[in-house]
Amino acid sequence: MWRSRQSQPERQSLSPAPVLTPADAMLPTTETVSTALWSGPDPETEGKISGNEDLRIDGTVEEPIALKCYRLTVGRRAEVIAEVFAREVVIYGKVRGKLQARDRIEIKKDGSVVGDLTSARILIEEGAYFRGRVQIERRKTPRGLPQEKLQSRNSG
């Protein structure tokens, strides 16, 4: 994927790599999720942008973006003109278009959005620009439980 400019000998560790057991694989880790970076428009790319990892955009994108279970981060110098669907959307740059996020949408203080927002949680920091409509999407009732049973479970 992306390679560092450091040479291979400098990147090697002096200590041996830790040995992991199957039990270790079950423990939560502090490692970060890999993030793809879109630095600008590719003249060969047409259609919809989708992926199976978090995506950070630091260029201009005019394609629909679909990251169902992942985060989209729009960098400070980025401009996105598209419809976006993701688990989370964090905006530091400019976005024009409809944004849908399953969990949350954040517009940071220098961010700018012109378009409609649909999400369970929406955060707009002081200093951010937003023009459009907001729709808060509530979590759905678990399947198989009628509304009356759900209410009686919660009250008793």
Protein Blocks (a to p, Z undefined) as FASTA:
>chain_A
ZZdfbdfklmpcfbdcddddfklmmpccfbdcdddddfbdcfkbgcjdddfbdcddfbdc
dbdcddfkbccdddfkbccddddddfbdcdfbdcedddddfkbccddfkbccedddddfb
dcddehiacedddddddddddehiafklmmmmmmZZ
